[in-house]
Amino acid sequence: MTETLEQEPGQAVPPAAPEPADGPDGTVAELLRLRTRIFLLSPLRKRLARLLSRMLGKTAGQDILSYTADELVAAVVAQNADPAGEAAWTAAAESPARGALLGGLGFRQVREVGAEGRIGVDEASQDAAVLSCVLEYAVRPEDVMAQVHRALRPKTRLILHVRRRRRSLIGLFRRWAGLADPSRPPVRGGFTPAELFDAIKDGFDVQETEAYGKFFTEFTEVLAELFAGLVPDTCEEASLRPGSLKRALWAYRLFTPLFWISAALDAVCFFLPCHHLVIRAKRRMLWVPRVTPRLRDGRSIAEAALGSKIGTAVDS
């Protein structure tokens, strides 16, 4: 693959995902080539890959669990964290189609996620876990986090991305347009900081948070998906057909100038809230239920702390 990610000031550029190997019929490789080109035109997906890579840090000689709803984000994070390929990566897939795409991108160990978020890895076998767009699809997010806690070794790290839950025109427009994978409908539209803390508090301590994805870039991405007629990072039927992906690629190319304009508008309107949240957390020794203390105004201490950290990240 010859395309490269455009560099943002002060940020390292993750290398592009590796070129997929052709299967017997070449179908997976063709799908991945088209999906990769669309990924390289999506500012939000590239920004997510950068943040996950930075928070994960170096992984050489480690065992890493990757459980994301976007196989290209997983591949870019893996390649950027360990370009020499010295880490042992295990990818979790929620469907056989996602598993095939991950295998085509070079993940040798692919485990299909079972009921209640069960991941087929040994207990205490991983040094880090990267999760993205996973908890929004779980009926009980705390059960998924308990499974991740079980898979991690003591005092290791979790990198977690979720969509922030808020009332916004973008959420209403996305639901109105039906921009979701019909085979994997989300259970919730996102998480508030307090809800996210409640999902992870029994086994993880938050170390760092960062928010991204302001209104104009987020809305332009939604318009691009609507114009393309599919959500390119899902495994819905349309996103697994080369013909549909070629039309989507044409649509994203058409939207490239709008992405530049939306980035400029977001920079001017820096005070607008973000729609995504990425956290780094440290695994606690045991998964033990914790009672959430409350402040006088009704907020939890975690909500107040996370809100402060998010505000700092937005201001910076």
C-alpha positions in Angstrom: 0.0 0.0 0.0 1.5 3.4 -1.0 -0.9 5.7 0.8 0.4 7.2 4.1 -1.4 9.0 6.9 -1.1 12.8 6.9 0.8 14.2 9.9 -0.8 16.5 12.4 1.4 19.0 14.2 3.1 17.5 17.2 1.9 14.0 16.5 3.6 10.9 15.3 2.2 9.4 12.1 1.2 5.7 12.4 2.3 3.7 9.4 -0.3 2.5 7.1 -1.7 -1.0 7.6 0.2 -3.8 5.9 -0.9 -5.0 2.5 -3.2 -8.0 2.9 -2.2 -11.4 1.5 -4.4 -12.7 -1.3 -6.6 -15.6 -0.3 -7.6 -18.4 -2.7 -10.1 -16.2 -4.5 -8.6 -12.8 -3.7 -11.9 -11.5 -2.3 -10.6 -10.6 1.2 -7.5 -8.9 -0.2 -9.7 -6.8 -2.6 -12.1 -5.9 0.2 -9.2 -4.8 2.5 -7.6 -2.7 -0.3 -10.8 -0.8 -0.7 -11.5 -0.5 3.0 -8.0 0.7 3.6 -8.3 3.5 1.0 -11.5 4.7 2.7 -9.8 4.5 6.1 -7.0 6.8 4.8 -9.7 9.4 3.9 -11.4 9.4 7.3 -10.0 11.9 9.7 -11.8 10.5 12.7 -10.6 6.9 12.2 -7.0 8.1 11.7 -7.2 10.2 14.8 -8.5 7.3 16.8 -5.6 5.1 15.6 -3.1 7.8 16.6 -4.6 8.1 20.1 -4.7 4.4 20.7 -1.1 4.0 19.5 0.2 6.7 21.7 -1.6 5.5 24.9 -0.5 1.9 24.2 3.1 2.8 23.9 5.8 0.3 22.9 4.9 -3.4 22.9 8.0 -5.3 21.8 8.1 -8.7 23.5 4.6 -8.4 25.0 1.4 -10.2 24.5 -1.4 -7.8 23.3 -5.1 -8.3 23.0 -6.8 -6.2 20.3 -10.6 -6.1 20.4 -12.0 -3.4 18.1 -14.9 -2.9 15.8 -12.6 -1.6 13.0 -10.0 -4.0 11.7 -7.9 -1.3 10.1 -7.6 0.7 13.4 -6.4 -2.6 15.0 -3.9 -3.1 12.2 -2.5 0.4 12.3 -2.2 0.4 16.1 -0.4 -2.9 16.0 2.1 -1.8 13.3 2.7 1.6 14.9 3.2 0.1 18.4 5.6 -2.5 17.2 6.9 -2.0 13.6 9.5 -4.8 14.1 6.7 -7.3 14.7 8.2 -8.5 18.0 4.9 -8.5 19.9 2.4 -11.3 20.0 -1.0 -9.9 19.0 -4.3 -11.7 19.5 -7.3 -10.2 17.8 -10.8 -10.7 19.0 -13.6 -10.8 16.4 -17.3 -10.5 16.9 -18.1 -12.4 13.7 -16.5 -14.7 11.2 -16.4 -11.9 8.6 -14.4 -9.7 10.9 -12.2 -12.6 11.7 -11.4 -13.1 8.0 -10.5 -9.4 7.6 -8.2 -9.5 10.6 -6.6 -12.6 9.3 -6.0 -10.9 6.0 -4.3 -8.1 7.7 -1.7 -10.4 9.3 -3.2 -11.2 12.7 -2.1 -14.8 13.2 -4.2 -15.3 16.4 -7.8 -14.5 15.9 -10.4 -15.5 18.5 -14.1 -15.2 18.0 -16.0 -13.5 20.9 -18.5 -15.7 22.5 -21.6 -15.1 24.7 -21.3 -12.4 27.4 -18.1 -11.1 25.8 -16.1 -14.2 26.4 -12.7 -14.0 24.7 -10.9 -17.3 24.0 -7.6 -16.4 25.6 -5.9 -17.9 28.7 -6.3 -16.3 32.0 -3.5 -13.8 32.9 -1.9 -14.2 29.4 -1.9 -10.6 28.1 0.3 -7.6 28.9 -2.2 -5.0 27.4 -5.6 -4.8 25.9 -6.9 -2.3 23.3 -10.7 -2.0 23.0 -12.6 0.2 20.6 -16.4 0.5 19.9 -17.0 -2.6 22.0 -18.9 -1.6 25.1 -21.6 0.2 23.1 -22.8 -3.2 21.9 -22.7 -5.0 25.2 -25.9 -5.6 27.3 -23.7 -5.6 30.4 -20.5 -3.7 29.8 -19.1 -4.7 33.2 -19.2 -8.4 32.1 -17.0 -7.6 29.0 -14.5 -5.7 31.3 -14.4 -8.6 33.7 -13.4 -10.8 30.8 -10.7 -8.4 29.8 -9.5 -8.2 33.4 -9.3 -12.0 33.5 -7.2 -12.1 30.4 -4.7 -9.5 31.6 -1.7 -10.1 33.8 -1.4 -8.1 37.1 -0.6 -4.4 36.9 -1.0 -4.3 33.1 -2.8 -1.7 31.0 -6.1 -1.2 29.2 -6.6 1.3 26.4 -10.3 1.9 25.8 -12.3 3.9 23.3 -16.0 4.7 23.6 -18.4 7.1 22.1 -19.5 9.8 24.5 -23.2 9.8 25.2 -24.8 13.2 24.7 -27.8 14.8 23.2 -26.8 16.1 19.8 -27.9 16.7 16.3 -25.4 14.2 15.1 -26.9 11.3 17.2 -30.4 12.2 16.0 -29.3 12.4 12.4 -27.4 9.1 12.6 -30.4 7.3 14.0 -32.7 8.9 11.4 -30.4 7.9 8.5 -30.1 4.3 9.9 -26.2 4.5 9.9 -25.5 1.3 11.8 -24.7 -2.4 11.1 -28.1 -4.1 11.0 -26.5 -7.4 12.0 -24.9 -5.8 15.1 -27.2 -3.0 16.5 -25.8 -1.0 19.3 -27.3 -1.4 22.8 -26.6 2.3 23.7 -25.5 5.4 22.0 -22.4 5.9 24.2 -21.3 6.5 27.7 -21.0 9.5 30.1 -17.8 9.6 32.1 -19.7 8.3 35.2 -21.2 5.4 33.2 -17.8 4.5 31.8 -16.3 4.5 35.3 -19.1 2.3 36.6 -18.3 -0.3 33.9 -14.6 -0.5 34.7 -14.3 0.6 38.4 -14.3 -3.0 39.8 -11.0 -3.9 38.1 -9.3 -0.8 36.6 -7.9 2.6 37.8 -8.1 5.4 35.2 -4.7 7.0 34.5 -5.3 9.2 31.5 -8.2 10.4 29.4 -8.4 12.3 26.1 -11.4 13.4 24.1 -11.6 14.0 20.4 -14.1 14.4 17.5 -15.8 17.8 17.6 -19.1 18.7 15.9 -18.1 19.7 12.3 -15.7 16.8 11.7 -18.1 14.3 13.2 -21.0 15.7 11.2 -19.1 15.6 8.0 -18.2 12.0 8.6 -21.9 11.1 9.1 -22.7 12.9 5.8 -20.0 11.0 4.0 -21.4 7.7 5.3 -24.9 8.7 4.3 -23.7 9.8 0.8 -21.7 6.5 0.5 -24.7 4.4 1.5 -22.8 2.4 4.1 -20.7 2.5 7.2 -17.3 1.4 5.9 -15.9 0.0 9.1 -18.8 -2.4 9.8 -19.4 -5.9 8.5 -22.9 -5.1 7.1 -23.6 -6.8 3.7 -22.9 -3.7 1.7 -19.5 -3.0 3.3 -18.4 -6.5 2.2 -19.1 -6.0 -1.5 -16.3 -4.6 -3.7 -18.8 -2.7 -5.9 -20.4 -0.9 -2.9 -17.0 -0.1 -1.5 -15.8 1.4 -4.8 -18.8 3.7 -4.7 -18.1 4.6 -1.1 -14.4 5.3 -1.9 -15.6 7.7 -4.6 -17.9 9.4 -2.1 -15.1 9.8 0.5 -12.8 11.3 -2.1 -15.5 13.8 -3.0 -15.8 14.8 0.7 -12.0 15.3 1.2 -12.3 19.2 0.9 -15.2 19.2 3.3 -13.1 17.3 5.9 -10.4 20.0 5.6 -13.0 22.7 6.1 -14.6 20.9 9.0 -11.2 20.6 10.7 -10.7 24.3 10.4 -14.2 25.0 11.8 -13.5 22.7 14.7 -10.3 24.6 15.4 -12.1 27.9 15.5 -15.0 26.5 17.6 -12.6 24.9 20.1 -15.1 25.3 22.9 -17.5 22.7 21.3 -17.7 19.3 23.2 -16.1 16.2 21.8 -18.0 13.0 20.9 -15.4 10.4 21.6 -13.4 9.4 24.7 -10.2 7.4 25.0 -8.8 6.3 28.3 -5.7 4.5 29.6 -6.3 2.4 32.8 -4.2 0.2 35.0 -5.4 -3.2 35.9 -6.0 -3.7 39.6 -4.9 -7.0 41.3 -8.5 -8.3 41.8 -11.9 -7.7 40.3 -13.7 -6.5 43.4 -17.0 -4.6 43.4 -16.5 -1.0 44.5 -19.1 1.4 45.9 -19.2 4.7 44.0 -19.0 7.6 46.5 -21.1 10.7 45.7 -20.4 14.4 46.1 -23.0 16.8 47.5 -24.2 17.8 44.0 -25.0 14.2 43.2 -22.0 13.5 41.0 -19.6 10.7 41.6 -16.0 11.5 42.4 -15.0 9.7 39.2 -17.4 11.7 37.2 -16.0 15.0 38.6 -12.4 13.8 38.0 -13.0 12.5 34.5 -14.8 15.7 33.6 -11.9 17.7 34.8 -9.4 15.6 32.8 -11.6 15.8 29.7 -11.9 19.5 30.0 -8.1 19.8 30.2 -7.7 17.6 27.1 -10.2 19.7 25.2 -8.5 22.9 26.2 -5.1 21.6 25.1 
